[in-house]
Amino acid sequence: MENIATSRVNLGVRQAGPAPIIKYCLYARKSTESEERQILSIDSQIKEMILLAEREGLEIVEIKRESHSAKETGQRPVFNEIIDEIRQGKFTGILTWAPDRISRNAGDLGKIVDLMDAKLLIEIRTFGQRFTNSPSEKFLLMILGSQAKLENDNRGINVKRGLRTRVEMGLWPGVAPLGYLNQKLMDKKCQIAVDSLRAPTVKKMFEKVAYEHYSGRKIYNWLKFELNFHTRGNKPLTLSGVYRILDNPFYYGPFEYPRESGNWYQGKHTPLITQELFEKAQTQLKRDKIVRENKEFAFTKLFTCGYCQSGISAEEKWKPLKDGTSAHYIYYGCSRARDRNCKNKYIREEELIDELLKIMDVVNINELGMRQKLEDEIRRFNKLQKIVNGKTGNSLVEEDDVNIRQYAKYLLKEGSTSDKRELLANLRSRLNYKDKKIVMID
């Protein structure tokens, strides 16, 4: 939305004669039509209407600008402001370029006519017409407003018909996807051409996913940090943009329009990839998604990197052993989302737990934020011990800070993934990881 600006212009000239003095608000609204068809810009409208006011001796007390469409009722903040100020008596006339600047819908037009009926709005002046509270002039104003609405409705129908014709011909109806360019020549209008600068990279994205098993995140980092790849708008491609490309069958030919309508068309554009490559990439993406959704590591998203403040991610490693089995390890390290070249070191999960146990030795028990739950667990343990041993009397384990701390450490070593995550998530201090050390930050 264009910034709304108001200013005050007093030309110091008033209408002569016994007629009531009318104070005008000059209202300029940007046309919603294309630049070629737009008659005047906002500044040009204002200039022309000020010249008209000087010739006619009209007093302009305020100038208002707006860029909102007038097709929908009540959706223009500046227009609504004008209506309120007319009711307050701030001005009694509107000066505007043409009737369709005021309204292209019945609701807003009705508000204007109601103000004229109530004698709060005395006159509307346009570049070539004048509308007052007389029945014939109000009728003409309503006809012109209705005509503008009819033009809008017909334009919408014609646009939809034109888009439908385009897609049935295999032509993409909007802005070309990344890797293609819209043709600007009149004899090739609505056609798209391969973007020789970016198309090879788009093709390589599919190949890296299909054959090198890159994830969407790895593609994103490859584009940003290794290629310094930019879109047509000279901006880095976002992670969501990466997935939109990899999920788009347009790159091998067919496309759906409108989106999620179930209406598919065979495009006439030059494919960047084969259908086989697209399907291989999709298979890999689905496999990667399943792994991400099903595998939850105990300590991810709980720390930040001490160097670049990125999140901490985890990955699994298997090392083949001489006896034919394999050793399984989980490593944690900086995700490098903020700094691709972050130097923070990786740490094995066992070492990370040792660091967290040190935190439990010094943390204020009240810092845990789940003290009550830990105390309840100790009581449950005592009750179980009494039943097993057939003993009565005092608790076998006291519910003091020492044993609450020990129980928290037990959860870190032997608890389930959800137990560990809940315990650390309830810490009131933030945890920072740097060079195989964990520190608490208030």
C-alpha positions in Angstrom: 0.0 0.0 0.0 1.2 3.4 -0.9 1.9 5.7 2.1 -1.1 7.9 2.8 -0.2 11.5 2.8 -2.3 14.6 3.5 -1.5 18.2 3.0 -3.4 21.5 3.1 -3.7 24.0 0.2 -5.6 27.2 0.6 -5.8 29.1 -2.6 -7.4 32.1 -0.9 -10.2 32.4 -3.6 -13.9 31.8 -2.9 -16.9 31.6 -5.1 -18.7 34.8 -5.6 -22.4 35.5 -5.1 -24.9 34.4 -2.5 -24.2 30.7 -3.0 -22.9 28.9 0.1 -19.1 28.8 0.4 -18.0 25.2 -0.3 -14.7 23.9 1.1 -13.3 21.1 -1.0 -11.3 18.0 -0.3 -9.1 17.2 -3.3 -9.1 13.4 -3.6 -6.7 11.6 -5.9 -6.7 7.9 -6.3 -4.3 5.7 -8.3 -5.9 3.8 -11.2 -5.9 0.0 -11.0 -5.5 -0.2 -14.7 -2.2 -0.9 -16.5 0.2 2.0 -17.0 -0.6 2.3 -20.7 -4.3 2.8 -20.0 -4.0 4.9 -16.9 -5.0 8.4 -17.8 -3.2 10.3 -15.1 -0.9 9.5 -12.1 -1.8 10.8 -8.7 0.5 13.8 -9.0 -0.9 14.7 -12.4 -4.4 14.5 -11.1 -3.6 16.8 -8.3 -1.9 19.3 -10.6 -4.8 19.4 -13.0 -7.4 19.8 -10.3 -5.5 22.6 -8.6 -5.4 24.4 -11.9 -9.2 23.9 -12.2 -9.7 25.2 -8.7 -7.7 28.3 -9.6 -9.8 28.9 -12.7 -13.1 28.3 -10.9 -12.2 30.1 -7.7 -12.7 27.0 -5.5 -11.2 26.7 -2.0 -9.2 23.5 -1.3 -8.8 22.8 2.4 -7.2 19.4 2.1 -5.5 17.1 -0.4 -5.7 13.3 0.1 -4.0 10.6 -1.9 -4.8 6.9 -2.0 -3.8 3.8 -4.0 -6.4 1.3 -2.8 -8.7 -0.3 -5.4 -12.3 1.1 -5.4 -13.8 -2.2 -6.5 -14.6 -3.4 -2.9 -16.9 -1.6 -0.5 -15.3 0.0 2.6 -11.8 -1.1 1.8 -10.2 2.4 1.3 -8.9 4.0 4.5 -8.6 7.5 3.0 -12.0 7.4 1.4 -13.6 6.3 4.7 -11.7 9.2 6.4 -13.2 11.6 3.9 -16.7 10.3 4.6 -16.2 10.8 8.4 -14.8 14.3 7.9 -17.8 15.3 5.7 -20.1 14.2 8.5 -18.1 16.3 10.9 -18.5 19.4 8.6 -14.8 19.7 7.8 -15.6 20.2 4.2 -18.7 20.1 2.0 -17.3 19.4 -1.5 -15.1 16.8 -3.2 -12.8 17.7 -6.0 -11.6 14.7 -8.0 -10.5 13.8 -11.6 -13.4 11.6 -12.6 -16.5 10.0 -10.9 -14.8 6.5 -11.0 -12.0 7.9 -8.7 -14.7 8.1 -6.0 -16.3 4.8 -6.4 -16.5 1.7 -8.6 -18.9 -0.1 -6.3 -22.5 0.4 -5.2 -21.8 0.5 -1.4 -19.4 3.5 -1.5 -21.4 5.2 -4.1 -24.5 4.9 -1.8 -22.6 6.6 1.0 -21.8 9.5 -1.2 -25.5 9.9 -2.3 -26.7 9.6 1.3 -24.4 12.5 2.2 -25.8 14.6 -0.6 -29.4 13.7 0.5 -28.5 14.8 4.0 -27.1 18.1 2.6 -23.8 17.4 4.2 -22.1 17.0 0.8 -23.1 20.0 -1.4 -21.0 19.4 -4.5 -18.7 17.0 -6.3 -16.5 18.5 -9.0 -14.6 16.5 -11.6 -12.5 17.7 -14.5 -15.4 18.0 -16.8 -18.6 17.6 -14.7 -20.4 19.0 -11.7 -22.8 17.0 -9.4 -25.1 18.6 -6.8 -28.1 17.5 -4.8 -30.4 17.8 -7.8 -32.2 14.6 -8.7 -30.9 14.6 -12.3 -27.3 15.2 -11.3 -27.4 12.5 -8.6 -29.0 10.1 -11.1 -26.2 10.8 -13.6 -23.6 10.3 -10.8 -25.1 6.9 -10.0 -25.2 5.9 -13.7 -21.5 6.7 -14.1 -20.7 4.8 -10.9 -22.7 1.8 -12.0 -21.0 2.0 -15.4 -17.6 1.9 -13.7 -18.7 -1.2 -11.7 -20.0 -2.8 -15.0 -16.6 -2.2 -16.6 -14.8 -3.8 -13.6 -17.1 -6.9 -13.7 -16.6 -7.3 -17.4 -12.9 -6.8 -17.1 -12.8 -9.6 -14.5 -14.7 -12.0 -16.8 -12.5 -11.1 -19.8 -9.3 -11.6 -17.8 -10.5 -15.1 -16.6 -11.5 -16.0 -20.2 -8.1 -14.8 -21.5 -6.2 -16.8 -18.8 -8.2 -19.9 -19.6 -7.5 -19.6 -23.3 -3.7 -19.2 -22.6 -3.4 -22.3 -20.4 -5.4 -24.4 -22.9 -2.8 -23.4 -25.5 -0.1 -24.6 -23.1 1.1 -21.0 -22.2 2.0 -20.1 -18.6 -0.3 -17.3 -17.6 1.8 -15.5 -15.0 5.3 -14.6 -13.9 7.7 -17.2 -15.2 9.1 -19.7 -12.6 12.7 -19.3 -11.7 14.8 -20.6 -14.6 12.6 -19.0 -17.2 11.9 -15.5 -18.4 8.7 -13.9 -19.7 8.9 -12.8 -23.3 8.3 -9.1 -23.9 8.1 -9.1 -27.7 4.5 -8.6 -28.9 4.6 -11.5 -31.3 5.7 -13.8 -28.5 3.5 -12.4 -25.7 2.5 -14.9 -23.0 5.4 -17.2 -24.0 8.4 -17.9 -21.7 12.0 -18.6 -22.6 14.8 -20.4 -20.8 16.8 -18.2 -18.6 20.4 -19.1 -19.7 21.9 -17.6 -16.5 19.8 -19.5 -13.9 18.3 -22.6 -15.8 21.5 -24.7 -15.5 21.6 -24.1 -11.7 17.9 -25.1 -11.4 18.6 -28.3 -13.3 21.6 -29.0 -11.1 19.4 -28.7 -8.0 17.3 -31.6 -9.2 20.4 -33.7 -10.1 22.0 -33.1 -6.7 18.8 -34.2 -4.9 18.2 -37.2 -7.2 21.7 -38.6 -7.5 23.7 -37.1 -4.6 20.9 -37.3 -2.1 21.0 -33.7 -1.1 18.3 -32.5 1.3 16.4 -29.2 0.7 18.5 -27.6 3.4 21.8 -28.7 1.8 20.6 -27.4 -1.5 19.8 -24.1 0.2 23.3 -23.9 1.7 25.0 -24.9 -1.6 23.1 -22.1 -3.5 23.8 -19.5 -0.8 27.4 -20.2 0.3 29.0 -21.9 -2.6 27.3 -20.4 -5.7 26.1 -17.1 -4.2 23.0 -17.7 -6.3 20.4 -14.9 -6.7 16.9 -14.8 -8.1 15.8 -12.4 -10.8 15.1 -9.9 -8.1 18.8 -10.1 -7.0 17.9 -11.9 -3.7 19.1 -15.2 -2.3 16.7 -18.1 -2.9 14.9 -18.9 0.4 14.6 -22.4 1.8 10.8 -22.5 1.0 11.7 -21.3 -2.5 14.0 -24.3 -2.9 11.2 -26.7 -2.0 8.7 -24.9 -4.3 11.1 -25.5 -7.2 11.8 -29.1 -6.4 8.1 -29.8 -6.0 7.1 -28.1 -9.3 6.4 -30.5 -12.3 6.5 -27.4 -14.6 10.2 -28.0 -15.1 9.6 -31.1 -17.1 6.4 -29.9 -18.8 2.9 -30.1 -17.2 1.5 -27.5 -14.9 -1.7 -27.0 -12.8 -3.8 -23.9 -13.1 -5.2 -22.5 -10.9 -3.1 -24.1 -8.1 -4.8 -27.0 -6.3 -7.7 -26.9 -8.9 -6.9 -30.3 -10.4 -6.8 -28.8 -13.9 -3.6 -29.8 -15.6 -2.2 -28.6 -18.9 0.8 -29.6 -21.0 3.1 -26.6 -21.4 4.7 -25.5 -24.6 7.8 -24.2 -22.8 11.2 -26.0 -23.1 11.6 -28.5 -20.2 14.7 -28.1 -18.1 14.6 -31.7 -16.8 13.1 -35.0 -17.7 10.1 -36.5 -15.9 12.4 -39.4 -14.7 14.8 -36.9 -13.0 11.8 -35.1 -11.4 10.4 -38.3 -10.0 13.8 -39.5 -8.6 14.2 -36.1 -6.9 10.7 -36.4 -5.4 11.4 -39.9 -4.1 14.5 -38.7 -2.4 12.7 -35.7 -0.9 9.9 -37.9 0.5 12.5 -40.3 2.0 14.3 -37.3 3.5 11.0 -36.0 4.9 10.2 -39.4 6.5 13.6 -39.5 8.2 13.2 -35.9 9.5 9.7 -36.5 10.8 10.4 -39.9 12.4 13.8 -39.3 13.9 13.9 -37.0 17.0 17.2 -36.4 18.6 17.3 -35.7 22.3 19.1 -32.4 22.4 18.4 -30.6 19.2 16.7 -27.1 19.3 17.7 -26.7 22.9 21.0 -24.9 22.5 22.4 -22.1 20.4 25.9 -21.9 18.9 28.3 -19.9 21.0 29.9 -18.5 17.9 27.2 -17.5 15.5 23.9 -18.1 17.4 22.6 -20.7 15.0 20.7 -23.7 16.3 22.4 -27.0 17.2 21.6 -29.9 14.9 22.4 -33.6 15.1 23.4 -36.4 12.7 24.0 -40.2 13.0 27.1 -42.0 12.0 27.8 -45.8 11.7 31.3 -47.1 11.8 32.0 -50.6 10.4 33.8 -52.9 12.9 36.1 -55.8 12.2 33.6 -58.4 13.4 31.1 -57.3 10.8 28.9 -55.2 13.1 28.9 -51.4 13.2 29.2 -48.8 15.9 26.5 -46.2 16.1 27.3 -42.6 17.1 25.3 -39.4 17.3 27.1 -36.1 16.8 25.8 -32.6 17.7 27.1 -29.4 16.1 26.3 -26.0 14.8 23.7 -26.0 12.0 25.6 -23.1 10.3 22.3 -21.5 9.4 23.8 -18.1 10.1 27.4 -18.6 9.3 28.3 -21.3 6.7 31.9 -21.2 7.9 31.3 -21.4 11.6 34.2 -23.1 13.4 32.3 -24.6 16.3 33.3 -28.2 16.9 31.2 -31.3 16.8 30.6 -33.3 20.0 29.4 -36.9 20.6 26.1 -37.3 22.5 27.9 -39.1 25.4 30.3 -36.2 25.8 27.4 -33.7 25.5 25.5 -35.6 28.3 28.7 -35.3 30.5 28.6 -31.6 30.0 24.9 -31.4 30.9 25.6 -33.4 34.1 28.0 -30.7 35.1 25.3 -28.2 34.6 23.0 -30.2 36.9 25.7 -30.0 39.6 25.6 -26.2 39.7 22.1 -25.2 38.5 19.7 -23.8 41.1 17.0 -26.5 41.5 14.3 -23.9 41.1 15.9 -23.2 37.7 14.6 -26.5 36.5 11.0 -25.1 36.3 9.7 -28.7 36.8 10.7 -29.3 40.4 7.2 -30.4 41.4 7.2 -33.1 38.7 10.6 -34.4 39.9 9.4 -34.5 43.5 6.3 -36.4 42.4 8.5 -38.9 40.5 10.6 -39.4 43.7 7.5 -40.0 45.7 6.3 -42.6 43.1 9.7 -44.3 43.4 9.4 -44.4 47.2 6.0 -45.9 47.0 7.2 -48.6 44.6 10.2 -49.4 46.8 7.9 -49.8 49.9 5.6 -52.2 48.1 8.5 -54.3 46.8 10.4 -54.4 50.1 7.3 -54.6 52.3 8.5 -51.6 54.4 6.6 -48.8 56.0 7.7 -45.6 57.6 9.9 -42.9 56.3 10.8 -42.5 52.6 13.7 -44.4 51.5 14.8 -41.4 49.4 14.3 -37.9 50.8 12.7 -35.2 48.6 15.5 -32.8 49.1 17.5 -30.7 46.6 20.4 -33.2 46.5 18.2 -36.1 45.4 16.1 -34.0 43.1 19.4 -33.0 41.4 20.4 -36.7 41.3 17.1 -37.7 39.7 17.5 -35.0 37.1 21.0 -36.4 36.3 19.5 -39.9 36.1 17.0 -38.7 33.5 19.8 -37.2 31.4 21.6 -40.5 31.3 18.8 -43.1 31.3 15.6 -41.2 30.6 13.7 -41.4 27.3 14.2 -38.8 24.6 11.0 -37.0 25.7 12.2 -37.0 29.4 15.5 -35.4 28.4 13.9 -32.8 26.2 11.3 -31.8 28.8 14.0 -31.5 31.5 16.2 -29.1 29.5 13.3 -27.3 27.9 12.2 -26.3 31.4 15.5 -24.7 32.3 14.9 -20.9 32.8 18.4 -20.1 31.6 19.5 -20.5 28.0 22.1 -23.0 27.1 25.0 -22.1 24.8 27.3 -24.6 23.1 30.9 -23.7 22.2 33.9 -25.9 21.5 32.5 -29.0 23.4 31.4 -26.9 26.4 27.9 -26.0 27.6 27.3 -22.8 29.5 24.2 -21.2 30.9 23.2 -17.7 29.9 20.7 -15.7 31.9 
